[in-house]
Structure formats: C-alpha cells, structure tokens
Amino acid sequence: MIDNFAHLFCRMDIRHYNCVLCGGRPTSSQRRPASSFRHILSRHFSVNAVETDVLCNKCRHKCRNTLRRKHIPIVIPSDKDESMDPTFTSPKKSKSIPISSPPSISLPLPSSSKSHAYCFVCKNPGPKLLSVSHQARIFAFVQKEIIIPQGARCCAGHLDNGKLSNDALQNTKTNDGVLLNRASVLTIIQSLREMAAEHPRLDFDDENSMDDDDYKVLIRFSRMEFQDIISSITSINSSKNRTKRTCVAILLIKLRSALSNKMLAVLFKMSKYQIRRAIKSARTALMTDFVPHNLGFQHISREDVIQ
C-alpha cells in the first residue's frame, strides 16, 4: 500500500510554472515555452529566459506585437520579368515593404538617454523642449562619438545654430553601449558619406575641425590669433561658396606655402576663379581694416612707444 502511494505521488506534477515576464501562474492551456521569444525578452524586457521558462498568453502576444513594431523598409523588384536574377532590384520600379528588424546590433559606443519629458543634457523637465534634428545628432557623433537616439529632446539653450554646443556635448551623461537596428546603422553610414562628400578638405569655418598645431602649420598663426585677425576685418561679405574666414585662410596659406591656385582649389573644393577672387578680397580687406591699425608708424602713438 505504501508503494502505491509513492507511485501516485511521483506521477503528480507538483511544479509551478510562473510566467517569466509578468510572474503570473497560467494554466496548462495558456502557457507556452519562452524559448521562441528569448531574443525579444532579452533585448526589450531585460529578461534572460532559459529552456524551462514559460510565457502566459497575454505576455506572448506582447512579445509578438513588439516584434511586429520593429521593422525597416527594404527594396524588392515589382516586375519579376526585369531580370532572371531573383535578387535583381529595379531602381525605377521598386517598392518598400516592412520586414522585422529588432534593435539587435549592440555597439560599444556611448549613447545619451531618450525621453520626451526631460532634457537629456541637464535633465530638466519640459514643457519647452526641442527635438534634436538628424543633422545635430550626426554632428554629435562626429565630434564626440555620442549616439543620440531619434526623438531625444533638449533645452533650447543647448543648441547653437541648430547644433549642440560644445558645453552641451561635454555635460551629456552617456551610457556604455547602445542597441541599434539595421536601419539606424545604414542611416548613420549614409549621413557620414554625404558629409564627407560635401565637406571641404580644409575647413576654417568650423573652429573645432583643427587644433592649434594644424593652424600653425598651415597659416603660421594659432587659432586664437587667427580669430583676432578675422574679428578686425569688416569689408568682406561672406557668401555661400566662401566666407570671411576662408578667404583670409586662403591668402595666408598662399603667402606661407606658395601653392598654386589650382592646388588651393583642390584643397578647398573650389574653382580656380573662386580662389583668385578670394585672394583678392582678402588682400584688399587686410590692407583696409587690419594693416593701418596694426603695422607701420601710424598705428601707435609716440607715448605708447615710450611706455
């Protein structure tokens, strides 16, 4: 008789299967294995599921909806007769369809927080917060290697001409890593490519693109000395193709290195005619605004010389 009770006791399933996500205890008809959604639980809910874990019916639908919301567009041919190759894509007859693409790419790059309720730089709450543009996010990645998620918001005082200021980038608290999907990685690569194609090889308009050593090698002056020269010039009108800083830099490089106008045109991504006009404008402006106040006997009084 004792052996019969032991046999019945061993056949009884006394284990309790709790849902690995919500912690509830579903019935045998409502529980499903969590192994099929293991990557969703790990990426989006920070839950490390094992083979014996289960999900309730409600949490299983939640994982499915999370998987469906993560998608990116791909291009497929709309006319199969265009080519015998099944991977052929026609640029004129293509359409985009969404496919599943969860943020499964983990990169060891610093990233900021993402919230609509507070500034990701100073953590101040709204309501007057601005959404960071795509160009500002790419600029932050190029300057400080910080990934700012799409939709992140900050105070208006942290933006300078549509870009994050240096103080804002320095004070941004970052995480150690970031999760990106394929669409985000492709967007960053494409933006960097466009920036590299449009950006000149020598850029004096961006003060942070070169350090003092680069300035001294190219124009013999430091960055602060070059800024003092620029601040005294008022007779050059900046245009879309050339600014006041670029004109003066071209003249100083010409005087220091004796490069030809054709070589300078390659370095600044300008035409030879534009280089010639920039040199003439800078020379005229320096002789008018800078030389009379800094060189010669007329720029200083006799008392200042004695002192």
C-alpha positions as a Markdown table, in Angstrom:
| # | Residue | x | y | z |
|---|---|---|---|---|
| 1 | Met | 0.0 | 0.0 | 0.0 |
| 2 | Ile | 2.9 | 2.4 | 0.8 |
| 3 | Asp | 4.4 | 1.6 | -2.6 |
| 4 | Asn | 1.1 | 2.5 | -4.3 |
| 5 | Phe | 1.0 | 5.9 | -2.6 |
| 6 | Ala | 4.7 | 6.6 | -3.5 |
| 7 | His | 3.9 | 5.7 | -7.1 |
| 8 | Leu | 1.0 | 8.1 | -7.3 |
| 9 | Phe | 3.0 | 10.8 | -5.6 |
| 10 | Cys | 5.8 | 10.5 | -8.1 |
| 11 | Arg | 3.3 | 10.8 | -11.0 |
| 12 | Met | 1.9 | 14.0 | -9.7 |
| 13 | Asp | 3.3 | 17.2 | -11.3 |
| 14 | Ile | 3.8 | 19.4 | -8.3 |
| 15 | Arg | 6.0 | 22.1 | -10.1 |
| 16 | His | 4.5 | 25.5 | -10.6 |
| 17 | Tyr | 5.1 | 27.3 | -14.0 |
| 18 | Asn | 5.2 | 31.0 | -13.5 |
| 19 | Cys | 5.3 | 33.4 | -16.4 |
| 20 | Val | 8.9 | 34.6 | -16.9 |
| 21 | Leu | 7.7 | 38.1 | -17.8 |
| 22 | Cys | 4.7 | 39.0 | -15.6 |
| 23 | Gly | 5.2 | 36.5 | -12.8 |
| 24 | Gly | 1.7 | 35.1 | -13.1 |
| 25 | Arg | 0.8 | 31.4 | -12.9 |
| 26 | Pro | -1.0 | 30.5 | -16.1 |
| 27 | Thr | -3.0 | 27.3 | -16.5 |
| 28 | Ser | -1.6 | 24.4 | -18.6 |
| 29 | Ser | -3.7 | 25.5 | -21.6 |
| 30 | Gln | -2.4 | 29.2 | -21.5 |
| 31 | Arg | 1.3 | 28.7 | -21.0 |
| 32 | Arg | 3.7 | 28.5 | -23.9 |
| 33 | Pro | 7.5 | 27.9 | -24.0 |
| 34 | Ala | 9.5 | 31.2 | -23.8 |
| 35 | Ser | 12.4 | 29.8 | -25.8 |
| 36 | Ser | 11.0 | 31.1 | -29.1 |
| 37 | Phe | 10.9 | 34.7 | -27.8 |
| 38 | Arg | 14.2 | 34.5 | -26.0 |
| 39 | His | 15.9 | 37.3 | -28.0 |
| 40 | Ile | 12.8 | 39.6 | -27.6 |
| 41 | Leu | 12.8 | 39.1 | -23.9 |
| 42 | Ser | 16.5 | 39.8 | -23.7 |
| 43 | Arg | 16.5 | 42.9 | -25.9 |
| 44 | His | 13.4 | 44.7 | -25.0 |
| 45 | Phe | 12.4 | 43.4 | -21.5 |
| 46 | Ser | 15.9 | 42.6 | -20.0 |
| 47 | Val | 14.8 | 39.1 | -19.1 |
| 48 | Asn | 17.1 | 36.2 | -19.6 |
| 49 | Ala | 14.9 | 33.2 | -20.4 |
| 50 | Val | 16.0 | 29.5 | -20.2 |
| 51 | Glu | 14.6 | 26.4 | -21.8 |
| 52 | Thr | 12.3 | 25.6 | -18.9 |
| 53 | Asp | 10.7 | 29.1 | -18.7 |
| 54 | Val | 7.1 | 29.7 | -19.9 |
| 55 | Leu | 5.0 | 32.7 | -21.0 |
| 56 | Cys | 1.4 | 33.3 | -20.4 |
| 57 | Asn | -0.9 | 34.0 | -23.4 |
| 58 | Lys | -1.0 | 37.8 | -22.7 |
| 59 | Cys | 2.8 | 38.2 | -22.5 |
| 60 | Arg | 3.2 | 36.0 | -25.6 |
| 61 | His | 1.0 | 38.4 | -27.6 |
| 62 | Lys | 3.0 | 41.3 | -26.1 |
| 63 | Cys | 6.3 | 39.8 | -27.4 |
| 64 | Arg | 4.7 | 39.3 | -30.8 |
| 65 | Asn | 3.5 | 42.9 | -31.0 |
| 66 | Thr | 6.9 | 44.1 | -30.0 |
| 67 | Leu | 8.4 | 42.1 | -32.8 |
| 68 | Arg | 6.0 | 43.5 | -35.4 |
| 69 | Arg | 6.6 | 47.1 | -34.5 |
| 70 | Lys | 10.3 | 46.8 | -35.2 |
| 71 | His | 10.6 | 46.9 | -39.0 |
| 72 | Ile | 12.7 | 48.6 | -41.7 |
| 73 | Pro | 11.9 | 49.1 | -45.4 |
| 74 | Ile | 13.7 | 47.0 | -48.0 |
| 75 | Val | 13.5 | 47.3 | -51.8 |
| 76 | Ile | 12.3 | 44.4 | -53.9 |
| 77 | Pro | 11.6 | 44.3 | -57.6 |
| 78 | Ser | 8.0 | 45.0 | -58.6 |
| 79 | Asp | 8.3 | 43.3 | -62.0 |
| 80 | Lys | 9.8 | 39.9 | -62.0 |
| 81 | Asp | 10.4 | 39.9 | -65.8 |
| 82 | Glu | 13.0 | 42.6 | -65.5 |
| 83 | Ser | 15.8 | 40.1 | -64.8 |
| 84 | Met | 16.3 | 36.4 | -64.4 |
| 85 | Asp | 18.2 | 37.0 | -61.3 |
| 86 | Pro | 15.8 | 36.8 | -58.2 |
| 87 | Thr | 17.9 | 39.4 | -56.4 |
| 88 | Phe | 17.7 | 42.0 | -59.1 |
| 89 | Thr | 16.3 | 45.3 | -58.0 |
| 90 | Ser | 15.0 | 47.9 | -60.5 |
| 91 | Pro | 15.6 | 51.5 | -59.3 |
| 92 | Lys | 12.6 | 52.8 | -61.2 |
| 93 | Lys | 10.1 | 50.0 | -60.4 |
| 94 | Ser | 10.8 | 49.3 | -56.8 |
| 95 | Lys | 8.6 | 49.4 | -53.7 |
| 96 | Ser | 9.3 | 49.3 | -50.0 |
| 97 | Ile | 7.8 | 46.7 | -47.7 |
| 98 | Pro | 8.4 | 46.4 | -43.9 |
| 99 | Ile | 10.3 | 43.5 | -42.6 |
| 100 | Ser | 11.1 | 42.5 | -39.0 |
| 101 | Ser | 14.2 | 44.3 | -37.7 |
| 102 | Pro | 14.6 | 44.5 | -33.9 |
| 103 | Pro | 17.4 | 46.5 | -32.5 |
| 104 | Ser | 19.8 | 43.5 | -32.2 |
| 105 | Ile | 23.1 | 45.2 | -33.0 |
| 106 | Ser | 25.0 | 46.0 | -29.9 |
| 107 | Leu | 27.8 | 48.6 | -30.3 |
| 108 | Pro | 30.2 | 49.7 | -27.6 |
| 109 | Leu | 29.5 | 53.4 | -28.2 |
| 110 | Pro | 28.4 | 56.0 | -25.6 |
| 111 | Ser | 24.7 | 56.9 | -26.0 |
| 112 | Ser | 22.5 | 59.5 | -24.4 |
| 113 | Ser | 19.1 | 58.9 | -22.8 |
| 114 | Lys | 15.9 | 59.3 | -24.7 |
| 115 | Ser | 12.9 | 61.0 | -23.2 |
| 116 | His | 10.2 | 63.4 | -24.3 |
| 117 | Ala | 9.6 | 64.6 | -20.7 |
| 118 | Tyr | 13.1 | 65.9 | -19.8 |
| 119 | Cys | 16.3 | 67.3 | -21.4 |
| 120 | Phe | 18.9 | 64.6 | -22.0 |
| 121 | Val | 21.7 | 67.1 | -21.2 |
| 122 | Cys | 20.7 | 68.8 | -18.0 |
| 123 | Lys | 17.7 | 66.5 | -17.0 |
| 124 | Asn | 15.4 | 69.5 | -16.6 |
| 125 | Pro | 11.7 | 68.7 | -17.3 |
| 126 | Gly | 9.7 | 70.4 | -20.0 |
| 127 | Pro | 7.5 | 71.8 | -21.4 |
| 128 | Lys | 9.7 | 73.9 | -23.7 |
| 129 | Leu | 11.9 | 71.2 | -25.1 |
| 130 | Leu | 13.1 | 70.9 | -28.7 |
| 131 | Ser | 13.6 | 67.7 | -30.6 |
| 132 | Val | 17.2 | 67.2 | -31.7 |
| 133 | Ser | 17.4 | 67.2 | -35.5 |
| 134 | His | 19.1 | 64.5 | -37.5 |
| 135 | Gln | 22.0 | 66.8 | -38.5 |
| 136 | Ala | 22.6 | 67.7 | -34.9 |
| 137 | Arg | 22.7 | 64.1 | -33.9 |
| 138 | Ile | 25.2 | 63.3 | -36.7 |
| 139 | Phe | 27.3 | 66.3 | -35.6 |
| 140 | Ala | 27.4 | 65.0 | -32.0 |
| 141 | Phe | 28.5 | 61.6 | -33.3 |
| 142 | Val | 31.3 | 63.1 | -35.4 |
| 143 | Gln | 32.6 | 65.5 | -32.7 |
| 144 | Lys | 32.2 | 63.4 | -29.5 |
| 145 | Glu | 31.3 | 59.9 | -30.7 |
| 146 | Ile | 27.9 | 60.1 | -28.9 |
| 147 | Ile | 24.8 | 58.3 | -30.2 |
| 148 | Ile | 21.7 | 60.4 | -29.6 |
| 149 | Pro | 18.5 | 58.4 | -30.2 |
| 150 | Gln | 15.9 | 59.7 | -32.5 |
| 151 | Gly | 13.3 | 61.7 | -30.7 |
| 152 | Ala | 15.5 | 62.8 | -27.9 |
| 153 | Arg | 14.7 | 66.3 | -26.6 |
| 154 | Cys | 16.8 | 69.1 | -25.0 |
| 155 | Cys | 16.5 | 72.7 | -23.9 |
| 156 | Ala | 16.8 | 75.5 | -26.5 |
| 157 | Gly | 19.8 | 76.9 | -24.7 |
| 158 | His | 21.9 | 73.8 | -25.6 |
| 159 | Leu | 21.5 | 74.4 | -29.3 |
| 160 | Asp | 23.8 | 76.7 | -31.3 |
| 161 | Asn | 22.7 | 77.3 | -35.0 |
| 162 | Gly | 20.7 | 74.0 | -34.9 |
| 163 | Lys | 23.7 | 72.0 | -33.5 |
| 164 | Leu | 24.5 | 71.0 | -29.9 |
| 165 | Ser | 27.0 | 73.4 | -28.3 |
| 166 | Asn | 30.4 | 72.2 | -27.0 |
| 167 | Asp | 29.3 | 72.7 | -23.4 |
| 168 | Ala | 26.2 | 70.6 | -24.0 |
| 169 | Leu | 28.2 | 67.8 | -25.5 |
| 170 | Gln | 30.7 | 67.9 | -22.6 |
| 171 | Asn | 27.9 | 67.8 | -20.0 |
| 172 | Thr | 25.8 | 65.0 | -21.6 |
| 173 | Lys | 25.7 | 61.9 | -19.4 |
| 174 | Thr | 26.1 | 58.8 | -21.5 |
| 175 | Asn | 25.6 | 55.0 | -21.2 |
| 176 | Asp | 28.3 | 52.5 | -22.0 |
| 177 | Gly | 26.6 | 50.9 | -25.0 |
| 178 | Val | 23.7 | 51.2 | -27.5 |
| 179 | Leu | 21.4 | 48.9 | -29.3 |
| 180 | Leu | 20.7 | 49.8 | -33.0 |
| 181 | Asn | 18.8 | 48.2 | -35.8 |
| 182 | Arg | 19.9 | 47.8 | -39.4 |
| 183 | Ala | 18.0 | 51.0 | -40.5 |
| 184 | Ser | 19.8 | 53.1 | -37.9 |
| 185 | Val | 23.2 | 51.9 | -38.9 |
| 186 | Leu | 22.5 | 52.4 | -42.6 |
| 187 | Thr | 21.3 | 56.0 | -41.8 |
| 188 | Ile | 24.4 | 56.8 | -39.9 |
| 189 | Ile | 26.7 | 55.4 | -42.7 |
| 190 | Gln | 24.8 | 57.3 | -45.4 |
| 191 | Ser | 24.9 | 60.6 | -43.4 |
| 192 | Leu | 28.6 | 60.3 | -42.8 |
| 193 | Arg | 29.2 | 59.6 | -46.5 |
| 194 | Glu | 27.2 | 62.7 | -47.6 |
| 195 | Met | 29.0 | 64.8 | -45.0 |
| 196 | Ala | 32.4 | 63.6 | -46.3 |
| 197 | Ala | 31.4 | 64.3 | -49.9 |
| 198 | Glu | 30.2 | 67.8 | -49.1 |
| 199 | His | 32.8 | 68.8 | -46.5 |
| 200 | Pro | 36.0 | 70.6 | -47.8 |
| 201 | Arg | 39.3 | 69.1 | -47.2 |
| 202 | Leu | 40.4 | 72.2 | -45.3 |
| 203 | Asp | 37.6 | 73.8 | -43.2 |
| 204 | Phe | 38.4 | 77.0 | -41.4 |
| 205 | Asp | 34.7 | 77.9 | -40.8 |
| 206 | Asp | 34.4 | 75.2 | -38.1 |
| 207 | Glu | 36.7 | 76.2 | -35.3 |
| 208 | Asn | 36.9 | 72.7 | -33.8 |
| 209 | Ser | 37.9 | 70.9 | -37.0 |
| 210 | Met | 41.6 | 71.6 | -36.5 |
| 211 | Asp | 43.7 | 72.3 | -33.5 |
| 212 | Asp | 46.4 | 74.9 | -32.8 |
| 213 | Asp | 49.2 | 72.8 | -34.3 |
| 214 | Asp | 47.3 | 72.5 | -37.6 |
| 215 | Tyr | 46.7 | 76.2 | -37.7 |
| 216 | Lys | 50.4 | 77.0 | -37.1 |
| 217 | Val | 51.5 | 74.6 | -39.8 |
| 218 | Leu | 49.1 | 76.0 | -42.4 |
| 219 | Ile | 49.0 | 79.7 | -41.7 |
| 220 | Arg | 51.7 | 80.3 | -39.1 |
| 221 | Phe | 49.2 | 81.7 | -36.6 |
| 222 | Ser | 47.4 | 79.9 | -33.8 |
| 223 | Arg | 43.6 | 79.5 | -33.7 |
| 224 | Met | 43.2 | 82.4 | -31.3 |
| 225 | Glu | 45.5 | 84.7 | -33.3 |
| 226 | Phe | 43.6 | 83.8 | -36.5 |
| 227 | Gln | 40.4 | 84.7 | -34.7 |
| 228 | Asp | 41.8 | 88.1 | -33.7 |
| 229 | Ile | 42.7 | 88.8 | -37.4 |
| 230 | Ile | 39.2 | 87.8 | -38.5 |
| 231 | Ser | 37.5 | 90.0 | -35.9 |
| 232 | Ser | 39.2 | 93.1 | -37.2 |
| 233 | Ile | 38.0 | 92.6 | -40.8 |
| 234 | Thr | 34.7 | 94.0 | -41.8 |
| 235 | Ser | 34.9 | 94.7 | -45.5 |
| 236 | Ile | 34.5 | 91.1 | -46.8 |
| 237 | Asn | 31.0 | 89.9 | -47.5 |
| 238 | Ser | 30.5 | 86.2 | -46.8 |
| 239 | Ser | 28.8 | 84.2 | -49.4 |
| 240 | Lys | 27.6 | 80.7 | -49.8 |
| 241 | Asn | 30.7 | 79.5 | -51.5 |
| 242 | Arg | 33.3 | 81.4 | -49.5 |
| 243 | Thr | 33.2 | 83.0 | -46.1 |
| 244 | Lys | 35.4 | 85.7 | -44.5 |
| 245 | Arg | 37.5 | 83.1 | -42.6 |
| 246 | Thr | 38.0 | 81.0 | -45.8 |
| 247 | Cys | 39.2 | 84.0 | -47.8 |
| 248 | Val | 41.8 | 85.1 | -45.2 |
| 249 | Ala | 42.9 | 81.5 | -44.7 |
| 250 | Ile | 43.5 | 81.0 | -48.5 |
| 251 | Leu | 45.6 | 84.2 | -48.6 |
| 252 | Leu | 47.7 | 83.2 | -45.6 |
| 253 | Ile | 48.3 | 79.7 | -46.9 |
| 254 | Lys | 49.3 | 81.2 | -50.3 |
| 255 | Leu | 51.8 | 83.5 | -48.6 |
| 256 | Arg | 53.3 | 80.8 | -46.4 |
| 257 | Ser | 53.5 | 77.8 | -48.8 |
| 258 | Ala | 53.4 | 79.5 | -52.3 |
| 259 | Leu | 51.0 | 76.9 | -53.5 |
| 260 | Ser | 49.4 | 77.4 | -56.9 |
| 261 | Asn | 45.8 | 78.5 | -57.3 |
| 262 | Lys | 45.0 | 75.1 | -58.8 |
| 263 | Met | 46.3 | 73.3 | -55.7 |
| 264 | Leu | 44.4 | 75.6 | -53.4 |
| 265 | Ala | 41.3 | 74.9 | -55.4 |
| 266 | Val | 41.7 | 71.2 | -54.8 |
| 267 | Leu | 42.2 | 71.7 | -51.1 |
| 268 | Phe | 39.2 | 73.9 | -50.6 |
| 269 | Lys | 37.0 | 72.3 | -53.2 |
| 270 | Met | 36.6 | 75.5 | -55.1 |
| 271 | Ser | 37.3 | 76.6 | -58.7 |
| 272 | Lys | 40.5 | 78.4 | -59.7 |
| 273 | Tyr | 38.4 | 81.5 | -60.4 |
| 274 | Gln | 36.9 | 81.4 | -56.9 |
| 275 | Ile | 40.4 | 81.1 | -55.4 |
| 276 | Arg | 41.6 | 84.1 | -57.3 |
| 277 | Arg | 38.6 | 86.2 | -56.2 |
| 278 | Ala | 39.1 | 85.1 | -52.5 |
| 279 | Ile | 42.8 | 86.1 | -52.5 |
| 280 | Lys | 42.0 | 89.5 | -54.0 |
| 281 | Ser | 39.1 | 90.1 | -51.5 |
| 282 | Ala | 41.3 | 89.1 | -48.5 |
| 283 | Arg | 44.2 | 91.2 | -49.6 |
| 284 | Thr | 42.1 | 94.3 | -50.1 |
| 285 | Ala | 40.3 | 93.8 | -46.7 |
| 286 | Leu | 43.6 | 93.3 | -44.8 |
| 287 | Met | 45.1 | 96.4 | -46.3 |
| 288 | Thr | 42.0 | 98.4 | -45.4 |
| 289 | Asp | 40.9 | 97.0 | -42.0 |
| 290 | Phe | 44.0 | 95.3 | -40.5 |
| 291 | Val | 47.3 | 96.8 | -41.7 |
| 292 | Pro | 46.7 | 100.5 | -40.8 |
| 293 | His | 45.7 | 99.6 | -37.2 |
| 294 | Asn | 48.5 | 97.0 | -36.5 |
| 295 | Leu | 51.5 | 97.8 | -38.8 |
| 296 | Gly | 53.5 | 100.9 | -39.6 |
| 297 | Phe | 54.3 | 104.1 | -37.7 |
| 298 | Gln | 50.7 | 105.3 | -37.8 |
| 299 | His | 49.1 | 102.5 | -35.8 |
| 300 | Ile | 50.8 | 103.5 | -32.5 |
| 301 | Ser | 51.4 | 106.8 | -30.7 |
| 302 | Arg | 54.7 | 108.2 | -29.5 |
| 303 | Glu | 53.6 | 107.9 | -25.9 |
| 304 | Asp | 52.8 | 104.2 | -26.3 |
| 305 | Val | 56.3 | 103.6 | -27.9 |
| 306 | Ile | 57.9 | 105.4 | -24.9 |
| 307 | Gln | 56.0 | 103.3 | -22.4 |
